[in-house]
């Protein structure tokens, strides 16, 4: 196995932004660059915020997930830059990761994909230290995340065929996101 293959296997479950890149990030990537990107993708800036007093209901390698209940039928999931990442990563690297994720999620094919939750827009996290960080906003699914759904009575009652269809849907979404991510990188070269 080559070094590249072993590195790929080592990091295959982490997001690109969680992997320390050998490539130098342009120090000029900042909030203005991010705003130009979302404007070009026509991603909405939303006049809503998450309820920071509520505990996050999820976390990943680079983000925490919070929610806000808009009304009884609608709630949103807010993907915020984690405090750990703000402390440990250069600002330019964080904005590059946000730009990459927004670019993939803003691609028309991904926006219309039946197995990927649509990026609704961007809101803001304004901590007490007067920094401003973008927050990615998604409509929260009624059945929760995949784990919550799978362990719920509805999820446990799925037939084997329905479970396989669910697995195929998840796999298709992952392949499509990676394919479109690579095609966007090729176009930007």
PyMOL commands that set and color helices and strands:
alter all, ss='L'
color gray80, all
select helices_A, chain A and resi 3-10+16-18+31-41+83-88+91-105+108-111+146-151+153-156+160-188
alter helices_A, ss='H'
color red, helices_A
select strands_A, chain A and resi 58-59+63-69+75-81+119-125+133-139
alter strands_A, ss='S'
color yellow, strands_A
deselect
rebuild
show_as cartoon
